[in-house]
Amino acid sequence: MEDVTAGFIGFGLIGGSIAQAMKQRLNQVQIIAYNYYIDRPHASLELAREDGTIDHISTDLTKDFCQCDIIFLCCPVLTNIEYLKTLRDVVKPSCIITDVGSVKGNIHEAVHALNMNEYFIGGHPMAGSEKTGYANSNAFLLENAYYILTPSYGVSEKKVDTLYKLVKTLGSLPLILSASEHDDVVAAISHVPHLIASSLVTMVKNSDDEDEKMRLLAAGGFKDITRIASSSPIMWQNICLTNTKSIQKFLAQYIDILQNMNQALSDHAEQDLYHFFEEARDYRDHIPTKKVGMLKQVYEVYLDIIDEAGAIATIATILASNNISIKNIGIIHNREFEEGVLRIEFYDAGASQNAVALLQKYRYTIYERN
């Protein structure tokens, strides 16, 4: 792909990472980003212009975005819809408009109502970080991450093929779904799990005593399955309000499963209980681990250490002297379902793999999370 002009409305973690990947991987690309602040410069855009990611900061969509070959909408869904109304009479016929939101139904409905089907292909890069904003973006964020495309009815196969190839060029794994299928998938594998995780935390919180023994002992498996409950309340409030039907559909299925399990417990149904856990285990063990999915992957290892002064400092020194950064480190006090005394979390897969190889050379016993 050559001589591409790409416009961005919204320029945070995802938008910034897409732009940086385009700059790195395309032969010739011009990046235009819109400054929606009326009275002051946009700090992220100024930073991106300084580092060479952005070629031009626009303050006039109607003037500058008419030349774009592709436009990325990287704002919240309702904001993106408002910008669609402006872009409708601006873009050239060959332009592709796409977004990066995690819910697709709402924006596809708006596209249809605005008679913009010929331009729009929904997009959802399934990558992210607990850190937000352009300052934390990078060109490798999208590598090996699934990037779902949801073409509108009426958009040409040529445009779909163009965006599909662009996504592959960025290092992602494109997958084409319908908008409704996408919203069902993310409801099942991400949105409902967030509700479940938050519900489990709430159950423990409401059941805890004044001494908070449950919180004291909540480690290992409990912290692992409820990790996602630490996500942004505002973001998940918005997701629940925009993907309500799909979430309710799968939440109802989950409630049915819980009710069946509750009945199996009452009946002491040995075989039902065994098959329930067996089938869940087998399915979970075949979930691929090398691709980036909807839920953010945790890069962590566990290892045995001798209980003596300086044991943790020794490991930290070994890793630091080899330029391996540690995201988090701590002793596991509740190891009923965990192997290893020390848990170390890393920022990415490369750091985790290098740490394992290095610590094994020093004859530490390592347990990797599956």
Secondary structure, 3 states (H helix, E strand, C coil): CCCEEEEEECCCHHHHHHHHHHHHHCCCEEEEEECCCCCCCCHHHHHHHHCCCCCEEECCHHHHHHHCCEEEECCCHHHHHHHHHHHCCCCCCCCEEEECCCCCHHHHHHHHHCCCCCCEEEEEECCCCCCCCHHHCCCCCCCCEEEEEEECCCCCHHHHHHHHHHHHHCCCEEEECCHHHHHHHHHHHHHHHHHHHHHHHHHHHHHCCCCCHHHHHCCCHHHHHCHHHHCCHHHHHHHHHHCHHHHHHHHHHHHHHHHHHHHHHHHCCHHHHHHHHHHHHHHHHCCCCCCECCCCCCEEEEECCCCCCCHHHHHHHHHHCCCCCEEEEEECCCCCCCCCCEEEEECCHHHHHHHHHHHHHCCCCEEECC
